[in-house]
Amino acid sequence: MVDPGHGGEDPGAIGAGGTHEKNITLDVAYKLVYALGAAGYNAILTRTDDYFVPIRERISIASRHRADMFISLHADAFQIPSARGASVYCLPGQRKPNFNVHSRAMAYSGCLLTSIKKVPSLRLHCHSVKYARFAVLRSPAIPSVLVEMAFLSNRDEEIQLRKKEYQNALVLAMLNGTKSFFRTTSLT
Ligand SMILES: [Zn+2]
């Protein structure tokens, strides 16, 4: 399940050049779904246009489709304009009964991080997986991760995020990370 962050009345972060996070996440999400589909995965979007979807509904959509994995796409913002690079998040450690869900989310996060490192045009903000209690990651049954693709608050990265080449590089990294996750992790 591919989740383009924000949408509709919720623009997400807004760059100095006027770029809305909700539009970047939707563009990249469409490309990622096509790339995953071409690679043989059944990939579905939580939203397909510029409209608002509450967090709980995003998780419900994933459950209704019995998604194996959930990836939420976002673009970061910070007060310090020089902050840059991509980050991969999952929930902090959980005890049983969610242990398997959590360990898969950690494994998927690690695969995504490794793949981002391998694409020369991409930068990482943090070289290890980050942990945060984001509401969208709280599906009890579906391993969920969140990718902050770059900083919209960074002028250079705002420009990059709008470019087809940069979006394609992000998609390639996430496609490769997804492939390596499913190659190495059993879902049974
Ligand atoms: Zn966001």
Residues whose N, C-alpha, C, O or C-beta is under 5 A from the ligand:
A	BS01	ZN	G5 G12 H74 A75
